[in-house]
């Protein structure tokens, strides 16, 4: 096996200097940056909707298992908001604007905002598990699509995906399935 890796540092420096206003997006970026921004804004919307759903469920939950379930919902809500903020920051790094218009969040979200009866903890758990499973499947697709074209965004989505899988596991445990 031969080692034929050669860097043309002069060419890279010239390319970078010509497009300083593009921030971290260089000639070596491997995707359509606007498409990545659009996908990330869908992630932002999804995470905000998940944060809102978990937050509502944590506040209104009633019944014998309320304390344990509400605590789990509260923890998940905090993590979902963190996911949204991290994705929004990446949108900004790529030169886009995070799409946080409340009137548009639900239509861009991959999950639904649900409002089961306050005493139906089982339905709340199932609604959140469904949402987590949807997000897991979609984020896996995003990771595959990004591949090596944008390793920074891929790692971001992978780290969010890991937490979403933990959320699903927690919900399965609470449901006893």
Secondary structure, 3 states (H helix, E strand, C coil): CCCCCCCCHHHHHHHHHHCHHHCCCCCCCCCCHHHHHHHHHHHHHHHHHHHHHHHHHHHHCCCCCHHHHHHHHHHHHHHHHHHHHHHHHHHHHCCCCCCCCHHHHHHHCCCCCCCCCCCCHHHHHHHHHHHHHHHHHHHHHHHHHHCCCCHHHHHHHHHHHHHHHHHHHHHHHHHCC
